[in-house]
Amino acid sequence: MPTLFTRIIQRELPARIVYEDEHVVGFADINPQAPVHVLFVPRREIATLNELGAADADLVGRLVLAAAAYAKQEGFAESGYRTVFNCNRDAGQTVFHIHLHLLAGRVLAWPPG
């Protein structure tokens, strides 16, 4: 059964897509935790970071580079942004298709949660 994110990537479910290339899709989070909250997901389903192998290093790098490019494009790279991967339920992962959160648009406290 395809994940919610795969269904968004395949345009079966609506989303505000803000970034797209052959490997990565970025879309606005439906439950934003900051004024800017975008999820960057690989087109290929991988449930958690625990399933990644050495061959996936390029893909993970592409997620990070897509987030950085989006931050620059939208003009908040200099003021700052946060990127986060959650892995499994105790860390807050609710959709089991890896995704990189990009949060920006306000001062972000540390430590988080």
C-alpha positions in Angstrom: 0.0 0.0 0.0 1.5 3.3 -1.0 2.3 5.9 1.8 0.5 9.2 2.0 3.6 10.8 0.6 3.8 8.5 -2.4 0.1 9.4 -3.1 1.0 13.1 -3.0 4.0 12.5 -5.3 1.8 10.6 -7.7 -0.8 13.5 -7.5 -3.4 11.2 -6.1 -3.8 13.6 -3.1 -3.6 17.4 -3.2 -0.6 19.2 -1.7 1.1 22.6 -2.2 4.2 21.4 -4.0 7.1 23.9 -3.8 10.0 21.9 -5.1 10.4 19.0 -7.5 13.2 17.2 -9.3 13.7 13.7 -10.6 14.6 12.4 -7.1 12.9 14.7 -4.5 9.6 16.4 -4.0 9.0 19.2 -1.5 5.6 20.2 -0.3 4.0 22.3 2.5 3.3 20.4 5.7 -0.5 20.2 6.4 0.2 20.7 10.2 2.9 23.4 10.1 5.0 23.9 13.2 6.5 27.2 11.9 5.5 29.9 9.4 7.5 27.9 6.8 7.3 24.1 7.2 8.1 22.1 4.1 8.7 18.3 3.8 11.3 17.1 1.4 10.7 13.4 0.4 12.4 11.0 -1.9 10.3 9.7 -4.7 11.3 6.2 -3.7 9.6 4.9 -0.5 12.0 4.1 2.3 10.2 3.7 5.6 12.8 5.0 8.1 16.4 6.1 8.3 17.1 2.7 9.7 16.5 1.2 6.3 19.1 3.3 4.6 22.2 1.8 3.2 25.5 3.1 1.8 23.9 3.2 -1.6 21.4 5.7 -0.3 23.9 8.4 0.7 23.4 10.3 -2.6 19.6 10.3 -2.1 19.9 11.7 1.5 22.3 14.3 0.2 19.8 15.3 -2.4 17.1 15.8 0.2 19.4 18.2 2.2 20.5 20.0 -0.9 16.9 20.5 -2.0 16.1 22.0 1.3 19.1 24.4 1.2 18.2 25.4 -2.4 14.6 26.1 -1.3 15.8 28.2 1.7 18.0 30.3 -0.6 15.3 30.7 -3.2 12.7 31.8 -0.6 15.1 34.3 1.0 15.5 32.9 4.5 18.8 31.0 4.1 20.7 33.9 5.8 18.3 34.4 8.7 18.2 30.7 9.4 16.2 27.5 9.2 16.2 24.1 10.7 16.2 20.7 9.1 15.0 17.6 11.0 14.7 13.9 10.2 12.5 11.9 12.7 13.0 8.2 12.9 10.2 6.0 14.3 7.3 6.7 16.6 9.2 7.9 19.7 10.9 10.6 17.6 7.6 11.7 16.2 7.6 10.0 12.8 4.0 9.5 11.7 4.4 8.7 8.0 6.7 5.9 7.3 8.4 7.3 4.2 11.5 9.2 5.1 11.2 13.0 5.0 13.3 16.0 5.9 11.4 18.8 7.7 12.5 22.3 6.9 11.3 24.9 9.4 11.8 28.6 9.2 10.1 32.0 9.5 10.5 32.4 13.3 13.2 32.0 15.9 13.4 28.3 16.7 14.1 27.4 20.3 16.8 24.9 21.4 16.6 22.2 22.6 13.6 21.2 20.5 10.7 19.3 22.1 
